[in-house]
Amino acid sequence: MITIREMQLDDLDQVIAIEEANFSVPWTMNGFFSWLLREDACFLVATCEEEICGYCGLILTPPEGDITNICVAEGFRRRGVAQLLMQGLLEKAREHKICTIHLEVRKSNTAARALYEKLGFIQDGLRLHYYEEPVEDAVLMSLTSC
């Protein structure tokens, strides 16, 4: 069973392990730590039998918000974890009166783009050469719900 809850400081070791395994330029422990202390950010984790299997974050700037990251550990992909995390973030956004949510995603990440489209996000821009290692364009997407 997958459970979605707010990220705690005690979760950071597991989150960092997933982050480092999945990103060529990962966030640092201090990066996550500093965001967790902020009142204008919300980070969630997905747990599968007490193990963290994914996480995501949202910066709260009502009436808008920006998804900072979303990641699912390789062994837990294709089980609906990312969708549950996104649904959790969308609920948190509603609670904080966020009407429009923005994100960027690697152009080649077709699985993530398909999920975002399924949840109602639309492509509304492109940032050339946004990502590094490897260099790649970012597709900008947004969802307006109010």
C-alpha positions in Angstrom: 0.0 0.0 0.0 1.3 3.5 -0.9 0.8 6.3 1.6 1.4 10.0 0.8 2.4 12.3 3.7 4.4 15.5 4.3 8.2 15.1 4.2 10.0 15.2 7.5 13.6 15.9 8.3 14.1 12.2 9.2 13.2 11.3 5.6 16.1 13.2 4.1 18.6 10.3 4.0 16.2 8.1 2.0 15.1 11.1 -0.2 18.8 12.0 -1.0 19.6 8.4 -1.9 16.7 8.5 -4.5 17.7 11.9 -5.7 21.3 11.0 -6.3 20.3 7.8 -8.1 18.1 9.6 -10.5 19.5 13.0 -11.3 22.8 14.0 -12.9 22.7 17.2 -10.9 21.0 16.2 -7.7 19.8 18.5 -4.9 22.0 18.4 -1.9 21.0 17.5 1.7 21.3 21.2 2.6 19.1 22.2 -0.3 16.2 19.9 0.8 16.8 20.9 4.4 16.5 24.6 3.7 13.3 24.1 1.8 11.7 22.0 4.5 12.2 24.8 7.0 10.3 27.3 4.8 6.6 28.1 5.3 6.2 28.8 1.6 7.0 25.2 0.5 5.3 21.9 0.7 7.2 18.6 0.2 5.5 15.2 0.2 6.8 11.6 0.3 5.3 8.4 -0.8 5.9 5.4 1.4 5.6 1.8 0.5 5.7 -0.4 3.6 7.7 2.2 5.6 10.2 2.7 2.8 10.2 6.1 1.0 9.6 5.3 -2.7 9.1 8.8 -4.0 8.9 12.5 -3.2 7.8 15.8 -4.7 7.7 19.5 -3.8 5.7 22.7 -4.4 6.6 26.3 -3.8 3.6 28.2 -2.6 3.2 31.7 -4.0 -0.6 32.2 -4.0 -2.4 32.3 -6.3 0.4 30.4 -8.1 2.7 27.6 -7.3 5.8 25.9 -8.8 6.5 22.2 -8.7 10.2 21.9 -7.7 10.7 18.2 -8.3 9.1 14.8 -8.4 10.9 11.5 -8.4 10.0 7.9 -7.9 12.6 5.3 -7.0 13.4 3.0 -9.9 12.0 -0.2 -8.3 8.6 1.5 -7.6 7.9 3.0 -11.1 4.8 2.1 -13.1 2.8 1.5 -9.9 1.0 4.8 -9.7 3.3 6.4 -7.2 3.9 9.6 -9.3 0.2 10.1 -9.9 -0.5 9.7 -6.1 2.2 12.2 -5.3 0.9 14.7 -7.9 -2.7 14.3 -6.6 -1.4 15.0 -3.1 0.4 18.1 -4.3 -2.8 19.3 -6.1 -4.7 18.8 -2.9 -2.1 20.8 -1.0 -2.3 23.5 -3.7 -6.1 23.8 -3.2 -5.7 24.1 0.6 -3.3 27.0 0.0 -5.5 28.8 -2.5 -3.2 28.0 -5.4 -5.1 28.4 -8.7 -2.2 27.9 -11.2 0.6 25.4 -10.9 3.7 25.6 -13.1 6.4 23.0 -13.8 9.2 22.2 -16.2 10.1 18.8 -17.4 12.9 17.4 -19.7 11.6 17.3 -23.3 12.7 13.6 -23.5 10.7 12.6 -20.4 7.6 11.5 -22.3 6.3 9.4 -19.3 6.2 12.4 -17.0 4.7 14.6 -19.7 2.0 12.1 -20.3 1.2 11.9 -16.6 1.0 15.7 -16.4 -1.3 15.9 -19.4 -3.5 13.2 -17.9 -3.8 15.4 -14.8 -4.8 18.4 -16.9 -1.5 20.2 -17.4 -1.0 21.9 -20.7 2.3 22.7 -22.5 2.7 26.5 -22.6 6.3 27.1 -23.3 9.8 25.8 -23.9 13.1 26.8 -22.3 16.0 26.1 -24.6 19.0 24.3 -23.1 17.5 24.6 -19.6 18.9 21.3 -18.2 22.5 20.3 -18.0 24.3 17.0 -17.9 23.0 16.3 -20.5 21.9 19.6 -22.0 18.3 19.5 -22.9 15.3 21.8 -23.4 12.6 22.1 -20.7 9.0 21.8 -21.6 6.9 24.3 -19.5 3.5 23.2 -18.4 0.8 24.6 -16.2 -2.6 23.7 -14.7 -5.2 26.3 -13.8 -8.0 25.1 -11.6 -9.8 28.2 -10.3 
